[in-house]
Amino acid sequence: MTTPNNSSAKRLTVQIPTPSGDAIEAWVYLPEGSGPHPAVVMAHGIGAIKAGGLAPFAERFREEGFAAIAFDYRNFGGSGGQPREVLCVPRQREDYSTVIGWAIEQPHIDPSQIIVWGTSFAGMHVVELAASDTRLAGAVAQAPLTDGLAAAMMAPPRTGIRLFGLALLDLLGSVFGRQPIYIPGHGKPGDLSIGATPDGLFGERLMTPKDGTRWHDRVAARSLLSFSWRRPVRRAASVRVPLLLVVPEADTIAPVPAALEVARKAPRAELFRSAGGHYDVYEGGAGFADVLRAEVDFLHRHVKTAAKKGS
């Protein structure tokens, strides 16, 4: 079922099958003891991969008695799928669902205590899953994108028009089997990139894998057409489970008003305002320590570890 990863004796690498035949690669962090353990299913933001910043969260969750399952979406990172770095919102949400289903079947995981966790762009998936997936016991969204339309409108008009034009051109090219037109994931203001913000290069540094894993930091331009019109914020009132929203004080990428609206409307939402900007929630950022503390506290209050059960 699992194979050890040479880089960590406490981390397992698994290949999770999907209906498309393209396997999802996941890293599984297991706590001490036989369990069953509550599990946190984790994925990254737009264009990023699990090797770029998820390990510090997963390792801490494991230390606290939670199994952590960090995975790459299909077409990204270690997972299968062609063409590479093409983002599709329904496919990514399906990947979350597949990994949740896989976790439930594992004997060392408590199927009644599955928490979904997502950062940045994955906030779109987390809100939708928290509203619709009856298998979940809780959800965590940090620096979350919860309104694709609002995010698209944050770009300067000239940049937005250029990106939209590239997206249409790339989509047309895909009809004729052409290779994707790629857009960089990060940049400085004025660059033609997804995250052309004052802290964009800082974010690129934090998202770059420290273990040497290759990362292209790009998405196919057609990907923009998959999410710009999607607005999970409108489903906030339907959220069924405890939901923690970690919203940076100065986020210039994910619209803060939309995230705050989710916090107001979701019946069991909790809000934590973190220091700094969008990337400061990660290790190396100004808000990381407090964010991690808030998330661990939330997890302990809403699920029980195996150690607690035995006490």
Secondary structure, 3 states (H helix, E strand, C coil): CCEEECCEEEEEEEEECCCCCCCEEEEEECCCCCCCEEEEEEECCCCCCCCCCCHHHHHHHHHCCCEEEEECCCCCCCCCCCCCCCCCHHHHHHHHHHHHHHHHCCCCEEEEEEEEEEEHHHHHHHHHHHHHCCCEEEEEEECCCCCHHHHHHCCCHHHHHHHHHHHHHHHHHHHCCCCCCEEECEECCCCCCCEECCCHHHHHHHHCCCCCCCCCCEEEHHHHHHHCCCCHHHHHHHCCCCEEEEEECCCCCCCHHHHHHHHHHCCCEEEEEECCCHHHHCCCCCCHHHHHHHHHHHHHHHCCCHHHHHC
